[in-house]
């Protein structure tokens, strides 16, 4: 193919040539002469000779020729790969060549190398170039922003759910609706599981066998009639989800215990458990506090919906050309064959949207000079810790604030910095989204919770 353009760099005698095939595909050709690697190779060989141990020779006194014969090829391969990799990275950085993925070596070139006899080497690497594109950020872009109203119905439903959550269980003799059923569940082969079976998980067609049964009764039923989902079988029998495929057939459920839930009483003790640290004495104050929290949660839902719509709009309406074939090959290589090419093709649209969004975020951040400071990353981690401990902003002072800071710093140091990177990316993404939202036009739409969820479900 005729190259779009050619750029040649020389590092001493090493030649690196960039050939653009089109706007998003290129190849990088590297010519390596003996002088480019001989010094490093000889030095490495000497270092290796000092360490190698061989019967009949004192440590460090194995003849150089023998060391080279035994280990020279592997040392040569390692050194040349290291030199080429370092040179390519330096070339791309010095020439400001922005790429997607990693440089991909040409497999035919690699296979044809004669490491025993060649003194000069030619390598070809395929590149996926980061595309240039433009972005429309103005009031010509119009998106809906939902204002979700905390209705009396949604507040009362929340209170009932809280009463269940903070309620108690009392042992009873007969299975009723909402009960927790404990049973020795034995399969046809005689294997017994200590089953914990919430009544709500039982399929409607099988419930008539359980409702009204008593402690000590034995119910015989097909496990997959009682529980129709793999996750439910795993949860009830206490097994890993991956092991449920072999579980089937009739089970004998020997009822050993039945527990009936009782909702928490609407009293100060309950109010204090729900809102730790707050002094709430009356139902009216409790209801107002619940409504406040429900409204705050709806604001978060509305914000997340808007973020999702921004992502969808710009990834679909921004023309970004990607090196699709290159990326599919790259995904196959970095996954080491664990994902087939067919699976990559099926999942590629999702990867493509994600990659486009990363490009859009970086484009906006560069244009708007958006940066994320350490304090912003730390604040993200502190919010997580505070939420895990159920702490309100008013409680984050004094010793408690120091404790939260300590936990947050520990979180950021987990997994060799991966957690820090995760919080950084979250903060960065939010700042970019907020900037985009500030530049486009939002049309507010007032909805009740049910209407909002129906609308969002229809978009899935």
Secondary structure, 3 states (H helix, E strand, C coil): CCCCEEEEEEECCEEEEEEECCCCEEEEEEEECHHHHHHHHHHHHHHHHHHCCCCCCCCCCCCHHHHHHHHHHHHHHHHHHHHHHHHHHHHHHHCCCCEEEEEEECHHHHHCCCCCCCCCEEEEEEEEECCCCCCCCCCCCEEEEEEEECCHHHHHHHHHHHHHHCCEEEEECECCCCCEEEEEEECCCCCEEEEEEEHHHCCHHHHHHHCCCECCCEEEEEHHHHCCCHHHHHHHHCCCHHHHHHCCCEEEEEEEEEEEEECCCCCHHHHHHHCCCCCCCCHHHHHHHHHHHHHHHHHHHHHHHHHHHHHHHHHHHCCCCCCHHHHHHHHHHHCCCCCCHHHHHHHHHHHHHHHHHHHHHHHHHHHHCCCCCHHHHHHHHHHHHHHHCCCCHHHCCHHHHHHHHHHHHHHHCHHHHHHHHHHHHHHHHHHHHHHHHHHCEEEEEEEEHHHHHHHHHHCC
